[in-house]
Amino acid sequence: MITLNWTRAIDDPEAQLTDDVMFAVDEDDDGDELAVIADVTRDDAWISMPLSESRTLSQHR
């Protein structure tokens, strides 16, 4: 599994952020790879899709 974590960049270094987002590549029950994006600060706040249908950031530009 590949996991990346990131938080939003903000201009105010004193501000507290309460959200944290994670991206992971996982497998479903059939062994197919899934792209998963989750808000780890909230239960059940995630979305997944087949990895083959996801796009890289450079493909969106």
Phi and psi in degrees as a GROMACS rama.xvg file:
@    title "Ramachandran Plot"
@    xaxis  label "Phi"
@    yaxis  label "Psi"
@TYPE xy
-102.751  129.05  ILE-2
-129.2  131.783  THR-3
-124.823  136.008  LEU-4
-119.17  143.991  ASN-5
-154.838  159.65  TRP-6
-125.844  163.075  THR-7
-70.1847  139.896  ARG-8
-81.8201  133.819  ALA-9
-133.441  160.563  ILE-10
-80.7954  -24.4394  ASP-11
-95.875  103.78  ASP-12
-66.4346  -16.078  PRO-13
-83.2518  -18.5682  GLU-14
-70.6757  142.5  ALA-15
-100.211  129.222  GLN-16
-100.28  139.848  LEU-17
-111.099  2.21099  THR-18
-111.524  146.326  ASP-19
-141.499  129.475  ASP-20
-114.225  141.604  VAL-21
-126.269  139.539  MET-22
-115.863  134.47  PHE-23
-142.804  152.975  ALA-24
-106.417  122.307  VAL-25
-130.77  176.152  ASP-26
-117.742  144.738  GLU-27
-86.6123  -174.812  ASP-28
-63.834  -23.6854  ASP-29
-89.9276  -1.51897  ASP-30
88.6952  4.1743  GLY-31
-78.6909  141.66  ASP-32
-77.7622  139.417  GLU-33
-122.331  141.938  LEU-34
-92.613  126.469  ALA-35
-123.857  129.351  VAL-36
-118.93  128.263  ILE-37
-137.754  144.207  ALA-38
-91.438  103.562  ASP-39
-74.1032  -6.11133  VAL-40
-88.7584  -5.00439  THR-41
-130.228  134.056  ARG-42
-66.6029  140.059  ASP-43
58.5295  26.186  ASP-44
-104.813  82.3424  ALA-45
-151.339  163.091  TRP-46
-143.804  145.75  ILE-47
-135.936  158.869  SER-48
-154.636  159.174  MET-49
-57.2518  134.182  PRO-50
-59.1611  -34.089  LEU-51
-64.9201  -20.6508  SER-52
-95.4218  -8.35525  GLU-53
-82.3961  162.527  SER-54
-126.085  153.378  ARG-55
-79.1421  164.407  THR-56
-60.2914  -40.4623  LEU-57
-65.198  -27.3145  SER-58
-72.1351  -22.9119  GLN-59
-85.1287  -13.9615  HIS-60
